[in-house]
Amino acid sequence: MEIVVSKDLLKANDTIAAANRARLSALNLNMINLLGSPGSGKTTVLEALGKVWQGSKRIGVIEGDLATSRDGERIEAIGWPATQINTGGGCHLEANMVANALESLPLDDLNLLVVENVGNLVCTASHDLGEKLRIVVLSVTEGHDKVAKYPPMFQKADVVVFNKADILEYTDFSIEQATEDALRLNPELTFFTVSARTGAGINELADFLLAQLT
């Protein structure tokens, strides 16, 4: 019985996600689902992209966290419109939450929409939000074994961003092993190695996103 309920909930979520996707498509607006563990650097990656685009692109951001509006405030400091979703303990965002958040953003004025999901490598992988692209940010401080340990996240992703490359030499993280494990799960993945703190590799990521989403 519990499995049936779970399937029904996911089916309902997928229906709303499809409606989100159709609404955004009608506006020629694409959405990214930005995923990763707490502390992987998702918000810092967005801030680094903001520096590259320097106001030439207007990005709307939906921030998902258990509590506080701190990440949303960081995004607004870039000059991008942001709306905050606090789940109050929920480990992921759902399509209906995103649908409600869309009402708070100036969709007609945006070039791109990003959902920064709750920090989590498990349940966030299961919920379609209506995105066109899924990006997983994996910090080199987390360990390359995370790819093999959390396969659904990488099976359903489009892009993997290895972040904090500026401190790679101080870790045991193997980009080669992480890439090999990820490609075994999903041969279609695209990879970037960046340091959101220093900006290394961010230009390449920004160019890729514009090419994929325009």
Rosetta blueprint (number, residue, H / E / L):
1 M L
2 E H
3 I H
4 V H
5 V H
6 S H
7 K H
8 D H
9 L H
10 L H
11 K H
12 A H
13 N H
14 D H
15 T H
16 I H
17 A H
18 A H
19 A H
20 N H
21 R H
22 A H
23 R H
24 L H
25 S H
26 A H
27 L L
28 N L
29 L L
30 N L
31 M E
32 I E
33 N E
34 L E
35 L E
36 G E
37 S L
38 P L
39 G L
40 S L
41 G L
42 K H
43 T H
44 T H
45 V H
46 L H
47 E H
48 A H
49 L H
50 G H
51 K H
52 V H
53 W H
54 Q L
55 G L
56 S L
57 K L
58 R L
59 I E
60 G E
61 V E
62 I E
63 E E
64 G E
65 D E
66 L L
67 A L
68 T L
69 S L
70 R H
71 D H
72 G H
73 E H
74 R H
75 I H
76 E H
77 A H
78 I H
79 G L
80 W L
81 P L
82 A E
83 T E
84 Q E
85 I E
86 N E
87 T L
88 G L
89 G L
90 G L
91 C L
92 H L
93 L L
94 E L
95 A H
96 N H
97 M H
98 V H
99 A H
100 N H
101 A H
102 L H
103 E L
104 S L
105 L L
106 P L
107 L H
108 D H
109 D H
110 L L
111 N L
112 L E
113 L E
114 V E
115 V E
116 E E
117 N L
118 V L
119 G L
120 N E
121 L L
122 V L
123 C H
124 T H
125 A H
126 S H
127 H L
128 D L
129 L L
130 G L
131 E L
132 K L
133 L E
134 R E
135 I E
136 V E
137 V E
138 L E
139 S E
140 V L
141 T L
142 E L
143 G L
144 H L
145 D L
146 K H
147 V H
148 A H
149 K H
150 Y L
151 P H
152 P H
153 M H
154 F H
155 Q H
156 K L
157 A L
158 D L
159 V E
160 V E
161 V E
162 F E
163 N E
164 K L
165 A H
166 D H
167 I H
168 L H
169 E H
170 Y H
171 T L
172 D L
173 F L
174 S L
175 I H
176 E H
177 Q H
178 A H
179 T H
180 E H
181 D H
182 A H
183 L H
184 R H
185 L H
186 N L
187 P L
188 E L
189 L L
190 T E
191 F E
192 F E
193 T E
194 V L
195 S L
196 A L
197 R L
198 T L
199 G L
200 A L
201 G L
202 I H
203 N H
204 E H
205 L H
206 A H
207 D H
208 F H
209 L H
210 L H
211 A H
212 Q H
213 L H
214 T L
